[in-house]
C-alpha cells in the first residue's frame, strides 16, 4: 500500500498556516468529487479507458487529463450529462443521482477517473480543483485508507466513507478529515449527506438533525447505536417520528462544521490576500503595505464571523478574533531581501453549535403524601 507522507504543493504567493487551539458567498466549499477507477483493457487490449461521450453542449463543464498518471478529471452540470459517460447501470450514476436529488446540491459534480495503483498521484494532480468533499463510487478499503491519510496530511478537504459496520473504519479510525457513515451500501448516504449540507453557507449549518431524500432510516439496538457513537460515526435514524442524521462529527470526534469553517478561513485568507497582490501594481514594504494586507485578513475574519464560523464576543458584540502585524523593522534581513513578509498573525474562537440540551423542571404539588411530602408533619 502506498503511504501518504506529505501535503500536496500548489502555486501560490500566499501561505496560510492555521493551528488549532482547543480549550484544556459560496465558492465551491460544498462541491463533491467522485472517485472511480479507470477500467482496464481486456486480455486482448480492447475496451477500458475513460468514457468520453459527453460534450460541453451536453453539460460537460471541464475535462482535464493528467499526462503523468493518465487520470482524467471531469465536471458535469447534471445527471443527464454524466449519464452519457456513466449510464444508469453504474454505481457512479446512482450516487450522482442521489446527490442531485438532495435539497442543496451544488451546480456541478466532479469525477476523477484514476488508474489502479495511482490514486495518490492522481489526487495530487487535481487536489487544488474546486471541490472539498470526496466519495468513492464503490467500496474499496485499500484506496479509502490511502485517501483518508491523504486528507489527514493536507488538513483541508474531507473524505466521506460509508460502510455497513463500524469495524470497517479501523484502518483510518481517528483521522480528523474523514467522515464515517454507517448505512447499507444499497443506498448512497454519503452522496446524500454532502448534497444536503455541504453547499450551505459555511458557518450557517451543522451536520446533525438533517433529513436525506431517498435514504431509509435504520433501526439499531441501544448497544449497536452506542457502538456507532463510540466510533464517532454517523447513522440515519428516526427520532420522535422524524428522520435525522446523528451526531455530525469526523472520525476523531471533531465536529464537521468546525473543520469546514477552518477550511473556509484558511482558503479565503489565502484567496483574498493573493487577489490583493494581483490587483495592485505594487504593495510597498512599509506601514501602508503591511496595513493593507492586515486589513484584508481582518475583513476576511469579519466575514467569517458574520457567516457564523467565529464566535460573537459578548462584550463587544463583534467577532471574537484578533489580527496583529509587526512592522518592517521587525522582519529578518532574509525576508526583506526576498520581499517576503511574515508578520501577520491571527486567532479566532470557533462559534460551535448546540446539539443537545438538558431541561430541569420543578413540579409544585398540593398533595400531602404518606412520607411527609407536601410539607406535612409526622
C-alpha positions as CSV (number, residue, x, y, z in Angstrom):
1,X,0.0,0.0,0.0
2,X,1.3,3.5,-0.9
3,X,1.5,5.8,2.2
4,X,0.7,9.5,2.0
5,X,3.6,11.3,3.6
6,X,3.2,15.0,2.9
7,X,0.7,17.6,1.9
8,X,0.4,18.5,-1.8
9,X,2.1,21.6,-3.0
10,X,0.5,24.4,-5.1
11,X,1.4,27.5,-7.0
12,X,0.8,30.5,-4.7
13,X,2.5,33.5,-3.3
14,X,0.5,33.3,0.0
15,X,0.9,30.7,2.6
16,X,-1.6,30.4,5.5
17,X,-0.6,28.4,8.5
18,X,-3.5,27.6,10.8
19,X,-3.1,25.9,14.2
20,X,-6.0,24.8,16.3
21,X,-6.1,26.0,19.9
22,X,-8.6,23.9,21.9
23,X,-9.9,24.6,25.4
24,X,-7.8,22.4,28.0
25,X,-20.5,33.8,-0.6
26,X,-20.1,30.1,-1.5
27,X,-17.3,29.4,-3.9
28,X,-17.5,25.7,-4.1
29,X,-16.9,24.8,-0.4
30,X,-19.6,22.1,-0.8
31,X,-18.5,20.7,-4.1
32,X,-18.2,17.0,-4.4
33,X,-15.6,14.8,-6.1
34,X,-16.5,11.2,-7.0
35,X,-13.6,8.8,-7.3
36,X,-13.8,5.9,-9.8
37,X,-11.2,3.5,-11.1
38,X,-10.5,3.7,-14.8
39,X,-11.5,0.3,-16.3
40,X,-8.5,-1.7,-17.6
41,X,-8.5,-3.1,-21.1
42,X,-9.4,-6.8,-21.5
43,X,-6.9,-9.5,-22.3
44,X,-7.0,-8.6,-26.0
45,X,-6.2,-5.0,-25.2
46,X,-9.7,-3.8,-26.1
47,X,-12.1,-1.7,-24.1
48,X,-11.2,0.1,-20.8
49,X,-10.3,3.7,-20.6
50,X,-12.4,6.7,-19.5
51,X,-15.7,7.2,-21.2
52,X,-15.7,10.3,-23.4
53,X,-19.2,10.8,-24.9
54,X,-20.4,13.9,-23.1
55,X,-19.6,17.3,-24.6
56,X,-19.8,20.8,-23.5
57,X,-23.1,21.1,-25.3
58,X,-24.5,18.2,-23.2
59,X,-23.4,19.8,-19.9
60,X,-19.7,18.7,-19.6
61,X,-18.1,21.7,-17.9
62,X,-14.5,20.6,-17.9
63,X,-12.3,17.7,-18.9
64,X,-8.6,17.6,-18.0
65,X,-6.2,14.7,-18.4
66,X,-3.0,14.4,-16.3
67,X,-0.2,13.3,-18.7
68,X,1.8,11.7,-15.9
69,X,-0.8,9.4,-14.4
70,X,-3.4,9.2,-17.1
71,X,-6.1,10.3,-14.6
72,X,-9.0,12.3,-16.0
73,X,-10.8,15.0,-14.1
74,X,-14.3,16.0,-15.4
75,X,-17.0,18.2,-14.1
76,X,-20.7,17.7,-15.1
77,X,-23.6,20.1,-14.6
78,X,-26.3,17.4,-14.3
79,X,-27.1,13.8,-14.1
80,X,-28.2,13.8,-17.8
81,X,-24.7,15.0,-18.8
82,X,-23.0,12.4,-16.6
83,X,-25.3,9.6,-18.0
84,X,-23.7,9.9,-21.4
85,X,-20.4,8.7,-19.9
86,X,-21.8,6.6,-17.0
87,X,-25.2,5.1,-17.6
88,X,-27.8,4.1,-15.0
89,X,-26.3,0.6,-14.6
90,X,-23.1,2.1,-13.0
91,X,-22.6,2.8,-9.2
92,X,-21.4,6.3,-10.1
93,X,-24.6,7.2,-11.8
94,X,-26.7,6.1,-8.8
95,X,-24.5,8.1,-6.4
96,X,-24.6,11.3,-8.5
97,X,-28.4,10.9,-8.9
98,X,-28.8,10.7,-5.1
99,X,-26.5,13.8,-4.7
100,X,-28.6,15.9,-7.1
101,X,-31.8,14.8,-5.5
102,X,-31.0,16.5,-2.2
103,X,-32.2,19.9,-1.2
104,X,-29.0,21.9,-1.5
105,X,-26.6,20.3,-4.1
106,X,-24.0,22.3,-5.9
107,X,-24.5,23.2,-9.6
108,X,-21.9,20.6,-10.6
109,X,-20.2,17.3,-9.6
110,X,-16.6,16.4,-10.3
111,X,-15.4,12.9,-11.3
112,X,-11.8,11.7,-11.1
113,X,-11.2,8.5,-13.0
114,X,-7.8,7.1,-11.9
115,X,-5.8,4.1,-13.0
116,X,-5.4,1.3,-10.4
117,X,-2.5,1.9,-8.1
118,X,-2.2,5.6,-9.0
119,X,-4.7,7.2,-6.5
120,X,-2.2,9.3,-4.6
121,X,-0.6,10.9,-7.7
122,X,-3.9,11.3,-9.4
123,X,-5.4,13.1,-6.5
124,X,-2.2,15.3,-6.3
125,X,-2.7,16.3,-9.9
126,X,-6.2,17.6,-9.1
127,X,-6.2,18.4,-5.4
128,X,-6.5,22.1,-5.9
129,X,-9.5,22.0,-8.1
130,X,-12.8,23.4,-6.8
131,X,-14.0,20.6,-4.6
132,X,-13.9,19.9,-0.9
133,X,-15.6,16.6,-0.2
134,X,-14.9,13.3,-2.0
135,X,-16.5,9.9,-2.0
136,X,-15.8,6.6,-3.8
137,X,-18.3,5.2,-6.3
138,X,-17.6,1.7,-4.9
139,X,-16.3,0.2,-1.7
140,X,-12.5,0.0,-1.9
141,X,-10.9,-0.4,1.6
142,X,-7.3,-0.1,0.4
143,X,-7.8,3.1,-1.6
144,X,-10.2,4.5,1.0
145,X,-7.4,4.1,3.6
146,X,-5.0,5.9,1.4
147,X,-7.4,8.7,0.6
148,X,-8.1,9.2,4.3
149,X,-4.4,9.5,5.0
150,X,-4.1,12.0,2.1
151,X,-6.8,14.1,3.6
152,X,-5.1,13.9,7.0
153,X,-1.8,15.0,5.5
154,X,-3.3,18.0,3.8
155,X,-5.8,19.2,6.5
156,X,-8.2,20.9,4.1
157,X,-10.6,18.5,2.3
158,X,-12.7,15.7,3.5
159,X,-13.2,12.0,2.6
160,X,-16.7,10.7,3.3
161,X,-16.9,6.9,3.7
162,X,-19.9,4.7,4.0
163,X,-19.8,1.2,5.4
164,X,-22.3,-1.2,6.9
165,X,-20.3,-1.8,10.1
166,X,-18.0,0.3,12.2
167,X,-15.4,-2.4,12.1
168,X,-14.6,-1.3,8.5
169,X,-13.4,2.1,9.8
170,X,-10.5,0.7,11.8
171,X,-7.7,1.4,9.2
172,X,-8.3,5.1,9.4
173,X,-10.1,5.5,12.7
174,X,-9.3,8.7,14.4
175,X,-8.4,10.6,11.3
176,X,-9.7,14.2,11.6
177,X,-10.7,14.8,8.0
178,X,-12.6,11.5,7.4
179,X,-16.3,11.3,7.9
180,X,-17.6,7.8,8.7
181,X,-21.2,6.8,7.9
182,X,-22.9,3.6,8.9
183,X,-25.6,2.6,6.4
184,X,-26.4,-0.2,3.9
185,X,-24.4,0.1,0.7
186,X,-27.6,-0.2,-1.4
187,X,-28.3,3.5,-0.7
188,X,-25.8,6.4,-1.2
189,X,-26.0,8.1,2.2
190,X,-22.5,9.5,1.6
191,X,-23.6,11.4,-1.5
192,X,-26.9,12.4,0.1
193,X,-25.3,13.9,3.2
194,X,-23.0,16.1,1.1
195,X,-25.8,17.2,-1.2
196,X,-28.0,18.1,1.8
197,X,-25.5,20.1,3.9
198,X,-22.1,20.9,2.3
199,X,-23.2,23.7,-0.1
200,X,-25.0,25.7,2.6
201,X,-23.1,28.8,3.6
202,X,-20.1,27.7,5.7
203,X,-20.8,28.6,9.3
204,X,-24.6,28.6,8.9
205,X,-25.3,24.9,9.4
206,X,-24.3,21.8,11.4
207,X,-24.4,18.2,10.2
208,X,-26.7,16.8,12.8
209,X,-30.5,16.6,12.6
210,X,-30.6,16.6,8.8
211,X,-33.2,14.8,6.6
212,X,-31.9,13.0,3.5
213,X,-34.1,12.5,0.4
214,X,-34.2,8.9,-0.8
215,X,-32.4,7.5,2.2
216,X,-34.1,5.0,4.6
217,X,-33.7,5.4,8.3
218,X,-32.3,2.4,10.1
219,X,-33.3,0.7,13.4
220,X,-30.4,-0.1,15.8
221,X,-30.4,-1.6,19.2
222,X,-29.2,0.7,22.0
223,X,-26.0,-1.3,22.1
224,X,-25.3,-1.1,18.4
225,X,-26.1,2.6,18.3
226,X,-23.8,3.2,21.2
227,X,-21.1,1.4,19.2
228,X,-21.7,3.7,16.3
229,X,-21.4,6.7,18.6
230,X,-18.3,5.5,20.3
231,X,-16.6,5.2,17.0
232,X,-17.6,8.8,16.0
233,X,-19.6,7.5,13.1
234,X,-22.9,8.9,11.8
235,X,-26.1,7.0,11.3
236,X,-29.5,7.9,9.8
237,X,-32.2,7.2,12.3
238,X,-35.7,8.1,13.4
239,X,-36.1,10.4,16.4
240,X,-39.5,11.2,17.7
241,X,-41.0,10.3,14.3
242,X,-38.6,12.5,12.3
243,X,-35.7,11.2,10.3
244,X,-32.3,12.7,11.1
245,X,-28.6,12.2,10.8
246,X,-27.0,11.5,14.2
247,X,-24.0,13.4,15.6
248,X,-22.2,15.4,12.9
249,X,-18.6,14.7,13.5
250,X,-15.5,13.2,11.9
251,X,-13.6,10.1,12.8
252,X,-11.7,11.7,15.7
253,X,-14.7,13.3,17.3
254,X,-14.2,16.8,15.9
255,X,-17.4,18.5,14.5
256,X,-17.6,18.7,10.8
257,X,-18.8,22.3,10.8
258,X,-15.8,23.4,12.9
259,X,-13.3,21.9,10.4
260,X,-15.3,23.2,7.4
261,X,-15.2,26.6,9.0
262,X,-11.4,26.3,9.4
263,X,-11.2,25.3,5.7
264,X,-13.2,28.4,4.8
265,X,-11.0,30.7,6.8
266,X,-7.7,29.3,5.5
267,X,-8.9,29.3,1.9
268,X,-10.4,32.7,1.9
269,X,-7.5,34.4,3.7
270,X,-5.2,32.9,1.0
271,X,-7.5,33.8,-1.8
272,X,-8.2,37.4,-0.7
273,X,-4.5,38.2,0.0
274,X,-3.5,36.7,-3.3
275,X,-6.1,38.8,-5.0
276,X,-4.8,41.9,-3.3
277,X,-1.3,41.2,-4.7
278,X,-2.8,40.8,-8.2
279,X,-4.9,43.9,-8.0
280,X,-2.1,46.3,-7.1
281,X,0.8,47.3,-9.2
282,X,2.9,47.4,-6.0
283,X,2.4,46.8,-2.3
284,X,5.2,48.7,-0.6
285,X,7.2,47.1,2.1
286,X,6.3,49.7,4.6
287,X,3.5,50.5,7.0
288,X,1.0,51.3,4.3
289,X,1.5,47.9,2.6
290,X,1.5,46.0,5.8
291,X,-1.7,47.7,6.9
292,X,-3.3,46.9,3.6
293,X,-2.6,43.1,3.9
294,X,-3.6,43.2,7.6
295,X,-6.9,44.8,6.7
296,X,-7.6,42.0,4.1
297,X,-7.1,39.4,6.8
298,X,-9.2,41.3,9.3
299,X,-12.1,41.7,6.8
300,X,-12.0,38.0,5.9
301,X,-12.3,37.0,9.5
302,X,-15.1,39.6,10.0
303,X,-17.0,37.9,7.1
304,X,-16.3,34.5,8.8
305,X,-17.9,35.9,11.9
306,X,-21.0,37.2,10.1
307,X,-21.4,33.7,8.5
308,X,-21.4,32.0,11.9
309,X,-17.9,30.5,11.8
310,X,-16.5,32.7,14.5
311,X,-18.0,33.3,18.0
312,X,-19.5,36.6,19.0
313,X,-17.7,38.4,21.8
314,X,-20.4,39.2,24.4
315,X,-18.6,42.4,25.5
316,X,-18.0,43.9,22.0
317,X,-20.9,42.3,20.1
318,X,-18.3,41.7,17.4
319,X,-16.4,38.7,16.2
320,X,-14.1,37.0,18.8
321,X,-11.0,37.2,16.7
322,X,-7.7,39.2,16.7
323,X,-5.3,40.2,13.9
324,X,-1.8,41.5,14.6
325,X,1.1,42.5,12.4
326,X,4.7,43.5,13.0
327,X,6.4,46.5,11.3
328,X,9.1,46.4,8.7
329,X,11.9,46.8,11.2
330,X,10.9,43.5,12.9
331,X,11.4,41.5,9.7
332,X,14.5,39.5,9.1
333,X,17.1,40.6,6.6
334,X,16.5,37.4,4.7
335,X,12.8,38.2,4.4
336,X,13.4,41.7,3.4
337,X,15.9,40.5,0.7
338,X,13.3,38.0,-0.6
339,X,10.4,40.5,-0.5
340,X,8.6,38.2,1.8
341,X,6.5,39.5,4.7
342,X,5.7,37.0,7.5
343,X,4.5,39.4,10.3
344,X,0.7,38.8,10.2
345,X,-0.9,36.6,12.9
346,X,-4.5,35.9,13.7
347,X,-6.5,34.0,16.2
348,X,-10.3,33.3,16.4
349,X,-12.7,31.4,18.6
350,X,-15.0,29.0,16.8
351,X,-18.7,29.6,17.2
352,X,-19.8,26.0,17.7
353,X,-23.5,24.9,18.0
354,X,-25.9,23.4,20.4
355,X,-26.6,19.8,19.7
356,X,-28.3,18.7,22.9
357,X,-29.9,20.2,25.9
358,X,-30.9,19.3,29.5
359,X,-34.0,21.0,30.8
360,X,-34.6,21.0,34.6
361,X,-38.2,21.4,35.9
362,X,-39.8,21.6,39.3
363,X,-43.3,20.3,40.0
364,X,-45.3,22.2,42.6
365,X,-47.9,19.9,44.2
366,X,-50.6,20.4,46.9
367,X,-50.8,16.7,47.6
368,X,-49.7,15.5,51.0
369,X,-48.3,12.0,50.8
370,X,-47.7,9.4,53.4
371,X,-43.9,10.0,53.6
372,X,-44.3,13.6,54.5
373,X,-44.3,15.2,51.1
374,X,-46.1,18.5,50.6
375,X,-44.9,19.8,54.0
376,X,-47.0,17.5,56.3
377,X,-45.6,16.9,59.8
378,X,-45.2,13.4,61.2
